[in-house]
Amino acid sequence: MTEPFRQLLADMVLWLILIGLFVAFRTALVLIFRSELIPRPDAIALVRLFQTGLRSDACAAIWAVLPSLILTLVGFFRPLGIWHRRVRGVTIVVTLSLCAIVFITDVAYFAEYGSQFNHWIFGLIYDDRRAILTTIWKTYPIIWLILIGGIAVALSARALNKLCRVVASAQVPDFVGTKWARASTVMLVAVWMLVGSRVWPHYSLLTVKNAAGTGHTFLNKLVLNPFFALRYAIWQERNLHKTAGLRNILRDGDVRGAASALFPNAQSAANLDECLKRVAPGPAGAPPSHIFLVVMESYDAWSMQPEYASLHLTDRVSALARDGIFVRGFISSGGGTIASLGALIAGLPASKILVNYQPLVRQGVPTATAKIFKQLGYRARFFCGASVTWERSGEFCREQGFDEVYGGDQMNPRAGGNEWGVEDEDLFRFVLEHTGPEPTFNLIMTSSFHAPYSVDVKKKGFDPSVLQANPICRGITDRQVQILGHLWYSDKCVAEFATEGEHNLDRPLFAITGDHYSRKKFVSVRSTHTLYDTLAVPLVLYGHKVLEKVRVPKASAGSHLDVLPTLINLTAPRGFVYHAFGRDLLDETQPQVGYGCQAVIGPDFILKIHDPTRVEDLQGNPKTGVDGKTLTLRYRQLHGLGWWRAMKGNQWPAQAQTAALKNRD
């Protein structure tokens, strides 16, 4: 009658070992990414990391042991014999296999995105899965990882099974076989299972996440067990598409109040769209004949700073910036391509929802870029180096008013490239070949500066020795040189495109920016990367004939949301009415602040909304006199309005509720 107690001991040992495994993995993450420990955390922060993380570790371990625990409870009433050990053995193999897969994936994911699993994991659902899987295959030693992981799982499972068998055969006191002891144990185990597993639902997940409190931004990312991080990402993605999702962005849910804080006319506005009305002041000179808004894959701003000039990675775009207008304080709307493209196509803030899939947005919004420029007499066109089936980008552009849509598969079939698209030079050549005298607005998305980084950049003229001989690049690997060579190649292609277009076309205007920060900054002149290094992308306006009479502001800052009104005000006649969430970057009377990619930037400061008290200047030094909390609130208000417009429409909450009740009746 003591057999169930011995099985319970084996389950407890398995539970404790799994907790130890999760703690060891968290320790490994700290060591692998120790370069992110800036500033250095104190002992209290590390204790809080492991103390709080232990809650999710214990819960995840309970769920892993749950099948065996349930059989242990059954065993108190009916002996199961060898079947119990077999089920535990299968549980061990499955659990260790899942741990191997999740641990390896989590490390690679953290290296790429600077976080454990978050909403970007859903790129596997919405993005080009074939291209993603091909890139993973080419980038990582998959066969070796499978072999090593398989061997590690097999050896660990064998050792753990043996340990559990030894524990299950241990002697236990005779008194535990009494009815009183059995009944008490069953109740305690049931309570243990219930309490331990109840940490899993979403409300407790939020408690665990918000209770991190390590006082260190990097350590807070490691609090959750990777299984919990994945579960939280799934919950957050689902919740964002419900009405409650608004409070994940705008915590008080006050849509009308947010509009009043951002737009002076909100109190008298009949709906949200009225708050977005803008009136063009009229261009300083003749409007452009063609507008080219070029969104460069992963093209961020760090290499354009003077301290990195000796690397010669972005010499050509830097030259365009000197001849045109360079907005240094600039960030992308989103942290990924489709999030930023959604803002540039639909004119909506990137609010952690994919606007290209939202029914209300697909019906059309007044902030849509193409529709506004069509009103101004331009033919709207979208060129993408990748396939336009990616993230239904081509279909979304047509829904938002683009007249022509071209993907990489429609360009030179003999052109080079990889699974993510054609090479940039072929994309730009195609654009120029299809540009005639008719005025056009062109949104161009490149693809070459993207994994697996397979362009033969040496053949294109890149000299690796320039980097390898530079003291800044001490310790850089050949693979990192190859990746930075693709940055050089993208810079070369877009600058040659702008130069040729300026020479051959009448009055072209070029706006060059990056879709998001690249996460590929392998060198630094400082001990760590600054917030500007990490987050900023450039915005360069170029076109001599269009900009020659434009007054260049002394200081400006913004995000992708501000590109549309800036281009419209360089184009539209005086009095033209349009809608936009952003504002004209060249209007010095407007606040020079940019909101995007979970950050806020100004002409001389930058901060992340999850750590508003840490404010840096654009050189990485501490910056005082900036109200980070208020700016973070404005960020949340702006993106809360973006969420509301995409998910609920242009009516205010009370109006939307009334309309919903009428439709229900």
C-alpha positions as CSV (number, residue, x, y, z in Angstrom):
1,M,0.0,0.0,0.0
2,T,3.0,2.3,0.0
3,E,3.5,2.1,-3.8
4,P,1.6,5.4,-4.5
5,F,3.9,7.3,-2.1
6,R,7.0,6.0,-3.8
7,Q,5.5,7.2,-7.2
8,L,4.8,10.5,-5.6
9,L,8.4,10.9,-4.5
10,A,9.5,10.2,-8.1
11,D,7.1,12.8,-9.4
12,M,8.4,15.4,-6.9
13,V,12.0,14.6,-7.9
14,L,11.1,15.1,-11.5
15,W,9.3,18.3,-10.7
16,L,12.3,19.7,-8.8
17,I,14.8,18.7,-11.6
18,L,12.6,20.4,-14.2
19,I,12.6,23.6,-12.1
20,G,16.4,23.3,-11.9
21,L,16.6,22.9,-15.6
22,F,14.5,26.1,-16.2
23,V,16.6,28.0,-13.7
24,A,19.8,26.8,-15.4
25,F,18.4,28.0,-18.8
26,R,17.7,31.4,-17.3
27,T,21.2,31.5,-16.0
28,A,22.5,30.6,-19.4
29,L,20.5,33.4,-21.0
30,V,22.1,35.9,-18.6
31,L,25.6,34.6,-19.5
32,I,25.0,34.4,-23.2
33,F,23.6,37.9,-23.4
34,R,25.7,39.4,-20.6
35,S,26.8,42.3,-23.0
36,E,23.2,43.6,-22.5
37,L,23.8,44.0,-18.7
38,I,24.2,47.8,-19.0
39,P,24.2,49.2,-16.4
40,R,25.5,46.3,-14.3
41,P,22.7,45.0,-12.1
42,D,23.3,44.7,-8.3
43,A,22.8,41.5,-6.3
44,I,19.3,42.5,-5.3
45,A,18.2,42.7,-9.0
46,L,19.6,39.2,-9.7
47,V,17.9,37.8,-6.7
48,R,14.6,39.3,-7.8
49,L,15.1,37.9,-11.3
50,F,15.4,34.3,-10.1
51,Q,12.9,34.7,-7.2
52,T,10.1,36.0,-9.5
53,G,11.1,33.7,-12.3
54,L,10.8,30.7,-10.0
55,R,7.0,31.2,-10.0
56,S,6.7,30.5,-13.7
57,D,9.3,27.8,-13.6
58,A,7.4,25.9,-10.8
59,C,4.2,26.3,-12.7
60,A,5.6,25.1,-16.1
61,A,7.2,22.1,-14.3
62,I,3.8,21.2,-12.7
63,W,2.2,21.1,-16.1
64,A,5.0,18.9,-17.4
65,V,4.6,16.4,-14.5
66,L,0.7,16.7,-14.5
67,P,0.1,13.4,-16.4
68,S,2.2,11.4,-14.0
69,L,0.7,13.2,-11.0
70,I,-2.8,12.4,-12.1
71,L,-1.8,8.7,-12.3
72,T,-0.3,9.0,-8.9
73,L,-3.6,10.1,-7.5
74,V,-5.4,7.3,-9.3
75,G,-2.8,4.9,-7.8
76,F,-4.0,5.7,-4.3
77,F,-7.3,4.0,-5.2
78,R,-6.3,1.5,-7.8
79,P,-2.7,0.1,-8.4
80,L,-1.4,0.9,-11.9
81,G,1.8,-1.1,-11.9
82,I,4.2,-0.7,-14.7
83,W,1.9,1.6,-16.7
84,H,2.6,4.4,-14.4
85,R,6.3,4.2,-15.0
86,R,5.8,4.0,-18.7
87,V,3.6,7.1,-18.8
88,R,6.3,8.9,-16.7
89,G,9.0,7.8,-19.1
90,V,7.0,9.1,-22.1
91,T,6.4,12.4,-20.2
92,I,10.1,12.8,-19.6
93,V,11.0,12.3,-23.2
94,V,8.3,14.6,-24.5
95,T,9.1,17.3,-21.9
96,L,12.9,17.2,-22.5
97,S,12.3,17.3,-26.3
98,L,10.1,20.3,-26.0
99,C,12.6,22.0,-23.7
100,A,15.4,21.4,-26.2
101,I,13.3,22.8,-29.1
102,V,12.1,25.8,-27.1
103,F,15.4,26.6,-25.5
104,I,17.4,26.6,-28.8
105,T,14.6,28.6,-30.5
106,D,14.4,31.1,-27.6
107,V,18.2,31.8,-27.7
108,A,18.1,32.4,-31.5
109,Y,14.9,34.5,-31.1
110,F,16.5,36.6,-28.3
111,A,19.6,37.2,-30.4
112,E,17.5,38.5,-33.3
113,Y,14.8,40.4,-31.5
114,G,16.4,41.3,-28.1
115,S,13.5,39.6,-26.2
116,Q,12.1,36.2,-25.4
117,F,9.0,35.1,-27.5
118,N,6.7,38.1,-28.2
119,H,4.1,39.1,-30.8
120,W,6.7,38.9,-33.6
121,I,6.6,35.1,-33.3
122,F,3.3,35.3,-35.3
123,G,5.3,36.1,-38.4
124,L,5.4,32.3,-38.7
125,I,1.6,32.6,-39.3
126,Y,1.3,35.8,-41.3
127,D,4.6,36.0,-43.0
128,D,6.1,34.0,-45.9
129,R,6.7,30.7,-44.1
130,R,8.7,29.2,-46.9
131,A,11.1,32.1,-47.0
132,I,11.4,32.1,-43.2
133,L,12.1,28.3,-43.0
134,T,14.6,28.6,-45.9
135,T,16.4,31.4,-44.2
136,I,16.6,29.5,-40.9
137,W,17.9,26.5,-42.8
138,K,20.6,28.6,-44.4
139,T,21.5,30.6,-41.3
140,Y,21.7,27.9,-38.6
141,P,23.4,24.4,-38.6
142,I,20.0,22.7,-38.3
143,I,21.3,19.2,-38.8
144,W,23.9,19.6,-36.1
145,L,21.4,21.1,-33.8
146,I,19.0,18.2,-34.3
147,L,21.8,15.7,-33.8
148,I,23.2,17.3,-30.7
149,G,19.8,18.1,-29.3
150,G,18.6,14.5,-29.9
151,I,21.6,13.0,-28.2
152,A,21.3,15.3,-25.3
153,V,17.6,14.5,-24.9
154,A,18.3,10.7,-25.2
155,L,21.0,10.8,-22.6
156,S,19.1,13.1,-20.2
157,A,15.9,11.1,-20.5
158,R,17.7,7.8,-19.8
159,A,19.4,9.3,-16.7
160,L,16.3,10.9,-15.5
161,N,14.2,7.7,-15.9
162,K,16.8,5.8,-14.0
163,L,16.8,8.3,-11.2
164,C,13.0,8.2,-11.0
165,R,13.1,4.4,-10.9
166,V,15.6,4.5,-8.0
167,V,13.4,7.0,-6.1
168,A,10.3,4.9,-6.8
169,S,11.9,1.9,-5.3
170,A,13.0,3.6,-2.1
171,Q,11.7,2.5,1.3
172,V,9.1,4.6,3.0
173,P,7.7,4.4,6.6
174,D,4.9,2.0,7.2
175,F,2.6,4.7,8.7
176,V,2.1,6.3,5.3
177,G,0.1,3.3,4.3
178,T,-2.7,4.2,6.8
179,K,-6.0,5.4,5.6
180,W,-5.5,8.8,7.3
181,A,-2.1,9.3,5.7
182,R,-3.4,8.3,2.3
183,A,-6.4,10.6,2.5
184,S,-4.3,13.5,3.7
185,T,-1.8,13.0,0.9
186,V,-4.4,12.8,-1.8
187,M,-5.8,16.1,-0.6
188,L,-2.4,17.8,-0.4
189,V,-1.4,16.5,-3.9
190,A,-4.7,17.7,-5.4
191,V,-4.2,21.2,-3.8
192,W,-0.6,21.3,-5.0
193,M,-1.7,20.4,-8.6
194,L,-4.6,23.0,-8.5
195,V,-2.6,25.8,-7.0
196,G,0.5,25.2,-9.2
197,S,-1.4,24.9,-12.5
198,R,-3.6,27.9,-11.7
199,V,-0.7,30.2,-12.3
200,W,-1.1,29.4,-16.0
201,P,-4.2,31.5,-16.9
202,H,-3.8,34.9,-18.4
203,Y,-4.7,37.0,-15.4
204,S,-1.9,35.4,-13.4
205,L,0.4,35.6,-16.3
206,L,0.0,39.4,-16.2
207,T,0.7,39.4,-12.5
208,V,3.9,37.4,-13.0
209,K,5.0,39.7,-15.9
210,N,4.3,42.9,-14.1
211,A,5.8,41.7,-10.8
212,A,9.2,41.4,-12.4
213,G,10.5,44.5,-10.6
214,T,14.2,43.7,-11.0
215,G,14.8,47.4,-11.7
216,H,16.8,46.4,-14.8
217,T,15.3,46.4,-18.3
218,F,17.3,43.5,-19.6
219,L,16.7,41.3,-16.6
220,N,13.0,42.0,-16.8
221,K,12.9,40.3,-20.2
222,L,14.3,37.1,-18.6
223,V,11.8,36.8,-15.7
224,L,9.3,34.6,-17.6
225,N,10.0,31.0,-18.3
226,P,10.2,30.6,-22.2
227,F,7.1,28.5,-22.2
228,F,5.3,31.2,-20.3
229,A,6.7,33.9,-22.6
230,L,5.2,32.0,-25.5
231,R,1.9,31.6,-23.8
232,Y,1.8,35.3,-22.9
233,A,2.6,36.2,-26.5
234,I,-0.3,34.1,-27.7
235,W,-2.7,35.5,-25.1
236,Q,-1.6,39.1,-25.9
237,E,-2.1,38.5,-29.6
238,R,-5.6,37.2,-29.1
239,N,-6.5,39.9,-26.6
240,L,-5.3,42.7,-28.8
241,H,-8.0,41.9,-31.3
242,K,-10.7,42.2,-28.6
243,T,-12.1,45.4,-27.1
244,A,-10.0,44.7,-24.0
245,G,-7.0,44.9,-26.2
246,L,-7.3,48.7,-26.1
247,R,-6.3,48.7,-22.5
248,N,-3.0,46.9,-23.3
249,I,-2.0,50.2,-25.1
250,L,-4.2,52.9,-23.5
251,R,-4.6,51.7,-19.9
252,D,-7.6,53.9,-19.0
253,G,-9.3,53.1,-22.3
254,D,-10.3,56.8,-22.7
255,V,-10.4,57.3,-26.4
256,R,-12.1,60.7,-26.3
257,G,-9.6,61.9,-23.7
258,A,-6.7,60.7,-25.8
259,A,-7.9,62.6,-28.8
260,S,-8.4,65.8,-26.7
261,A,-4.8,65.5,-25.5
262,L,-3.4,65.2,-29.0
263,F,-5.7,67.2,-31.2
264,P,-7.0,70.7,-30.2
265,N,-10.3,70.3,-32.1
266,A,-11.2,67.0,-30.5
267,Q,-13.9,68.4,-28.2
268,S,-16.0,69.6,-31.0
269,A,-15.2,66.8,-33.5
270,A,-18.1,64.6,-34.4
271,N,-15.8,61.6,-34.8
272,L,-12.2,60.6,-34.8
273,D,-11.6,61.3,-38.5
274,E,-12.5,65.0,-38.0
275,C,-9.6,65.3,-35.5
276,L,-7.2,64.1,-38.3
277,K,-8.1,66.9,-40.8
278,R,-5.1,68.9,-42.0
279,V,-4.9,71.8,-44.4
280,A,-1.9,72.1,-46.8
281,P,-0.1,75.5,-46.7
282,G,1.0,75.1,-50.3
283,P,4.5,74.2,-51.6
284,A,7.4,76.7,-51.5
285,G,8.1,75.9,-55.2
286,A,6.8,73.8,-58.0
287,P,5.4,70.4,-56.9
288,P,7.4,67.2,-57.7
289,S,6.7,65.4,-60.9
290,H,7.4,62.0,-59.3
291,I,7.6,61.0,-55.6
292,F,9.6,58.0,-54.6
293,L,9.2,56.9,-51.0
294,V,11.9,54.2,-50.6
295,V,11.7,52.0,-47.6
296,M,15.0,50.2,-47.2
297,E,15.0,46.8,-45.5
298,S,16.7,46.9,-42.1
299,Y,18.4,50.2,-43.0
300,D,18.9,52.0,-39.7
301,A,20.8,55.2,-38.8
302,W,23.7,54.2,-36.6
303,S,26.2,53.9,-39.5
304,M,25.4,57.4,-40.7
305,Q,26.8,58.9,-37.5
306,P,30.1,60.8,-37.8
307,E,31.9,58.3,-35.5
308,Y,31.3,55.5,-37.9
309,A,32.2,57.4,-41.1
310,S,35.5,55.5,-41.3
311,L,33.6,52.3,-42.0
312,H,32.3,53.7,-45.3
313,L,29.1,51.7,-45.1
314,T,26.6,54.4,-45.9
315,D,28.8,57.1,-47.7
316,R,26.4,57.5,-50.6
317,V,23.1,58.1,-48.6
318,S,25.1,60.3,-46.3
319,A,26.1,62.4,-49.3
320,L,22.4,62.6,-50.4
321,A,21.6,63.8,-46.9
322,R,24.1,66.6,-47.1
323,D,22.7,67.7,-50.4
324,G,19.1,67.4,-49.2
325,I,17.3,67.3,-45.9
326,F,18.3,64.8,-43.2
327,V,16.0,64.2,-40.3
328,R,18.4,62.7,-37.7
329,G,15.9,62.3,-34.9
330,F,13.8,59.7,-36.6
331,I,12.3,56.3,-35.8
332,S,10.2,53.7,-37.6
333,S,6.6,53.2,-36.8
334,G,7.0,49.5,-36.1
335,G,9.8,47.1,-35.1
336,G,9.1,44.9,-38.2
337,T,8.5,45.5,-41.9
338,I,4.8,44.9,-42.2
339,A,4.1,47.1,-39.1
340,S,5.9,50.0,-40.6
341,L,4.5,49.4,-44.1
342,G,1.1,49.4,-42.6
343,A,1.7,52.9,-41.2
344,L,3.1,54.2,-44.5
345,I,0.3,52.6,-46.6
346,A,-2.7,53.2,-44.4
347,G,-1.4,56.1,-42.4
348,L,-2.3,54.4,-39.1
349,P,-0.1,54.1,-36.0
350,A,1.5,50.7,-35.6
351,S,-0.5,49.5,-32.6
352,K,0.6,45.8,-32.4
353,I,-2.2,44.7,-34.8
354,L,-1.7,43.9,-38.4
355,V,-3.8,46.5,-40.1
356,N,-3.5,44.7,-43.4
357,Y,-5.8,42.0,-42.0
358,Q,-8.4,44.2,-40.3
359,P,-11.8,44.3,-42.0
360,L,-12.5,48.0,-41.2
361,V,-9.1,49.0,-42.6
362,R,-9.4,46.9,-45.7
363,Q,-12.6,48.8,-46.5
364,G,-10.4,52.0,-46.7
365,V,-9.4,54.7,-44.4
366,P,-9.1,58.5,-45.1
367,T,-5.5,58.5,-44.0
368,A,-4.5,56.1,-46.8
369,T,-1.5,57.4,-48.7
370,A,-2.4,56.4,-52.2
371,K,-5.9,57.8,-52.1
372,I,-4.6,61.2,-51.0
373,F,-2.0,61.4,-53.8
374,K,-4.5,60.2,-56.4
375,Q,-6.6,63.3,-55.4
376,L,-3.5,65.4,-56.2
377,G,-3.2,63.9,-59.7
378,Y,-0.6,61.2,-59.1
379,R,-0.7,57.6,-60.2
380,A,0.0,55.5,-57.1
381,R,2.3,52.5,-57.5
382,F,3.8,49.9,-55.2
383,F,7.1,48.1,-55.9
384,C,8.3,45.3,-53.7
385,G,11.5,43.4,-54.1
386,A,9.7,40.4,-52.5
387,S,6.6,38.7,-53.7
388,V,3.4,40.8,-53.2
389,T,1.7,37.7,-51.7
390,W,3.9,38.3,-48.7
391,E,1.6,39.4,-45.8
392,R,-1.0,40.0,-48.6
393,S,0.9,43.3,-49.2
394,G,-0.1,43.6,-52.8
395,E,-3.8,43.0,-52.1
396,F,-3.7,45.4,-49.2
397,C,-2.1,48.1,-51.4
398,R,-4.9,47.7,-54.0
399,E,-7.5,48.0,-51.2
400,Q,-5.9,51.2,-50.1
401,G,-6.0,52.8,-53.6
402,F,-2.8,51.9,-55.4
403,D,-3.2,51.7,-59.1
404,E,-0.3,49.5,-59.9
405,V,1.4,46.8,-57.8
406,Y,4.6,45.0,-58.7
407,G,6.4,42.2,-57.0
408,G,9.9,40.7,-57.4
409,D,8.4,37.8,-59.4
410,Q,7.3,40.3,-62.1
411,M,10.8,41.7,-62.5
412,N,13.7,40.3,-64.5
413,P,13.3,36.5,-64.1
414,R,17.1,36.1,-64.6
415,A,17.8,38.6,-61.8
416,G,19.7,37.5,-58.7
417,G,18.2,37.4,-55.3
418,N,17.1,34.9,-52.7
419,E,13.8,33.6,-51.2
420,W,13.1,37.1,-49.9
421,G,13.2,38.9,-53.2
422,V,15.3,40.3,-56.1
423,E,18.5,42.2,-55.5
424,D,18.0,45.9,-54.9
425,E,19.7,47.0,-58.1
426,D,17.2,45.0,-60.2
427,L,14.3,46.4,-58.2
428,F,15.4,50.0,-58.8
429,R,16.2,49.4,-62.5
430,F,12.6,48.1,-62.9
431,V,11.2,51.2,-61.2
432,L,13.0,53.6,-63.5
433,E,12.2,51.5,-66.6
434,H,8.5,51.8,-65.8
435,T,8.5,55.5,-65.0
436,G,7.3,57.9,-67.7
437,P,6.1,61.4,-68.0
438,E,2.8,60.8,-66.0
439,P,3.1,62.1,-62.4
440,T,3.5,59.2,-60.0
441,F,3.7,58.4,-56.3
442,N,5.8,55.4,-55.7
443,L,6.2,53.3,-52.6
444,I,9.3,51.0,-52.9
445,M,10.2,48.2,-50.5
446,T,13.7,46.7,-50.9
447,S,14.8,43.3,-49.7
448,S,18.5,42.7,-50.1
449,F,19.6,43.6,-46.6
450,H,17.9,40.6,-45.1
451,A,18.9,37.1,-44.1
452,P,20.4,34.9,-45.5
453,Y,22.5,37.7,-46.9
454,S,23.4,35.9,-50.1
455,V,24.2,38.7,-52.4
456,D,27.8,38.5,-53.8
457,V,28.7,41.8,-52.3
458,K,32.4,41.5,-53.2
459,K,31.4,41.1,-56.9
460,K,29.4,44.3,-56.4
461,G,32.5,46.2,-55.2
462,F,32.5,45.7,-51.5
463,D,36.0,45.6,-49.9
464,P,35.9,43.6,-46.6
465,S,39.4,44.8,-45.7
466,V,38.0,48.3,-45.0
467,L,36.2,46.9,-42.0
468,Q,38.7,44.3,-41.0
469,A,41.5,46.9,-40.8
470,N,39.4,49.3,-38.8
471,P,40.1,49.4,-35.1
472,I,36.4,49.9,-34.4
473,C,35.8,46.4,-35.9
474,R,38.2,44.5,-33.7
475,G,37.0,41.0,-33.2
476,I,34.4,41.1,-36.0
477,T,33.7,37.8,-37.7
478,D,33.7,37.0,-41.4
479,R,29.9,36.4,-41.2
480,Q,29.4,39.8,-39.6
481,V,31.5,41.4,-42.3
482,Q,29.4,39.7,-45.0
483,I,26.2,41.1,-43.3
484,L,27.5,44.6,-43.1
485,G,28.5,44.3,-46.7
486,H,24.8,44.0,-47.5
487,L,24.3,47.3,-45.8
488,W,27.0,48.8,-48.0
489,Y,25.3,47.3,-51.0
490,S,21.8,48.6,-50.1
491,D,23.3,52.1,-49.6
492,K,25.0,51.9,-53.0
493,C,21.9,50.8,-54.9
494,V,19.5,53.4,-53.4
495,A,21.9,56.3,-53.9
496,E,22.6,55.3,-57.5
497,F,18.8,55.1,-58.1
498,A,18.3,58.6,-56.6
499,T,21.1,60.0,-58.6
500,E,20.0,58.5,-61.9
501,G,16.4,59.5,-61.2
502,E,17.4,63.1,-60.4
503,H,19.3,63.3,-63.7
504,N,16.7,61.7,-66.0
505,L,13.4,62.9,-64.5
506,D,11.9,66.3,-64.4
507,R,11.4,67.2,-60.7
508,P,11.6,64.0,-58.7
509,L,11.5,63.9,-54.9
510,F,13.0,61.1,-53.0
511,A,12.3,60.1,-49.4
512,I,14.6,57.4,-48.1
513,T,14.0,55.7,-44.8
514,G,14.4,52.2,-43.2
515,D,11.5,49.9,-42.4
516,H,13.0,49.2,-38.9
517,Y,16.2,49.0,-37.0
518,S,18.3,46.2,-38.2
519,R,19.5,44.5,-35.0
520,K,22.8,43.9,-36.9
521,K,25.1,46.3,-35.2
522,F,28.3,44.3,-34.6
523,V,30.6,47.2,-33.8
524,S,30.4,50.2,-31.4
525,V,32.7,53.0,-30.5
526,R,31.3,52.8,-27.0
527,S,31.1,50.2,-24.4
528,T,27.5,49.5,-25.4
529,H,25.0,50.5,-28.1
530,T,23.1,53.7,-27.3
531,L,19.3,53.9,-27.6
532,Y,19.9,55.9,-30.8
533,D,22.2,53.2,-32.2
534,T,19.6,50.6,-31.4
535,L,16.3,52.2,-32.5
536,A,16.8,55.1,-35.0
537,V,16.4,54.9,-38.8
538,P,17.2,57.7,-41.2
539,L,14.9,59.9,-43.2
540,V,16.5,61.7,-46.1
541,L,14.6,64.0,-48.5
542,Y,16.4,64.5,-51.8
543,G,15.6,66.4,-54.9
544,H,17.3,69.7,-55.8
545,K,14.5,71.2,-57.9
546,V,11.7,70.4,-55.4
547,L,13.6,71.4,-52.2
548,E,15.6,74.4,-53.4
549,K,13.1,76.9,-52.0
550,V,12.2,74.8,-48.9
551,R,13.3,76.2,-45.6
552,V,15.3,73.6,-43.7
553,P,14.4,73.5,-40.0
554,K,17.2,73.9,-37.5
555,A,16.0,70.7,-35.7
556,S,13.4,68.2,-36.5
557,A,12.3,64.8,-35.3
558,G,9.5,62.3,-36.2
559,S,8.5,58.9,-37.3
560,H,7.0,57.2,-40.3
561,L,3.6,58.7,-39.4
562,D,5.0,62.1,-40.2
563,V,6.3,61.2,-43.7
564,L,2.9,61.4,-45.3
565,P,1.9,65.0,-44.2
566,T,5.5,66.1,-45.0
567,L,5.3,64.9,-48.6
568,I,1.7,66.2,-49.0
569,N,2.7,69.7,-47.9
570,L,5.6,69.6,-50.4
571,T,3.1,68.8,-53.1
572,A,-0.5,69.9,-52.5
573,P,-1.9,73.3,-53.4
574,R,-2.8,75.7,-50.6
575,G,-6.0,74.8,-48.9
576,F,-6.0,71.1,-49.8
577,V,-7.7,69.1,-47.0
578,Y,-6.4,65.7,-46.1
579,H,-6.3,63.4,-43.1
580,A,-3.2,62.3,-41.1
581,F,-2.2,61.1,-37.7
582,G,1.2,62.7,-38.1
583,R,2.4,66.2,-38.9
584,D,4.7,68.1,-41.3
585,L,8.4,67.5,-40.3
586,L,9.4,70.8,-42.0
587,D,6.9,72.9,-40.0
588,E,8.9,74.4,-37.1
589,T,5.7,75.5,-35.3
590,Q,4.8,71.9,-34.6
591,P,6.2,69.8,-31.7
592,Q,9.3,68.0,-32.9
593,V,8.6,64.6,-31.4
594,G,8.4,61.2,-33.1
595,Y,6.4,58.3,-31.7
596,G,7.1,54.7,-32.9
597,C,8.6,51.3,-32.3
598,Q,7.9,51.5,-28.5
599,A,10.0,54.6,-28.3
600,V,9.9,58.4,-28.4
601,I,12.5,60.6,-30.1
602,G,13.2,64.3,-30.3
603,P,15.9,66.4,-31.9
604,D,18.2,65.8,-28.9
605,F,16.7,63.0,-26.9
606,I,15.4,59.4,-27.1
607,L,13.6,57.1,-24.7
608,K,11.8,53.8,-24.6
609,I,8.2,53.8,-23.3
610,H,8.8,50.8,-21.0
611,D,11.6,52.7,-19.2
612,P,10.6,56.4,-19.5
613,T,13.0,57.6,-16.8
614,R,16.0,56.5,-18.8
615,V,16.4,59.3,-21.3
616,E,19.5,59.7,-23.5
617,D,20.7,62.3,-25.9
618,L,21.5,61.1,-29.4
619,Q,25.1,60.4,-28.4
620,G,24.0,58.1,-25.6
621,N,24.6,60.4,-22.7
622,P,22.0,60.9,-19.9
623,K,19.5,63.6,-20.8
624,T,17.7,65.8,-18.3
625,G,14.8,68.1,-18.6
626,V,12.7,65.6,-20.6
627,D,9.3,64.6,-19.2
628,G,9.5,60.9,-20.2
629,K,6.3,59.9,-18.4
630,T,4.2,62.5,-20.2
631,L,5.7,61.6,-23.6
632,T,5.0,57.9,-22.8
633,L,1.4,58.8,-22.1
634,R,1.2,60.7,-25.5
635,Y,2.6,57.6,-27.2
636,R,0.0,55.4,-25.6
637,Q,-2.8,57.8,-26.5
638,L,-1.7,58.1,-30.1
639,H,-1.4,54.3,-30.5
640,G,-4.6,53.8,-28.6
641,L,-6.4,56.0,-31.2
642,G,-4.7,54.0,-34.0
643,W,-6.0,50.7,-32.4
644,W,-9.5,52.2,-32.1
645,R,-9.6,53.4,-35.7
646,A,-8.4,50.1,-37.1
647,M,-10.6,47.9,-34.9
648,K,-13.7,50.0,-34.2
649,G,-13.8,52.7,-36.8
650,N,-14.1,56.4,-36.7
651,Q,-17.0,56.8,-34.3
652,W,-16.4,57.7,-30.6
653,P,-16.9,54.9,-28.1
654,A,-20.5,55.9,-27.1
655,Q,-21.5,56.2,-30.8
656,A,-19.9,52.9,-31.7
657,Q,-21.8,51.2,-28.8
658,T,-25.1,52.7,-29.9
659,A,-24.5,51.6,-33.5
660,A,-23.6,48.1,-32.4
661,L,-26.9,47.8,-30.4
662,K,-28.9,49.0,-33.4
663,N,-27.2,46.5,-35.7
664,R,-28.0,43.8,-33.1
665,D,-31.6,44.8,-33.0
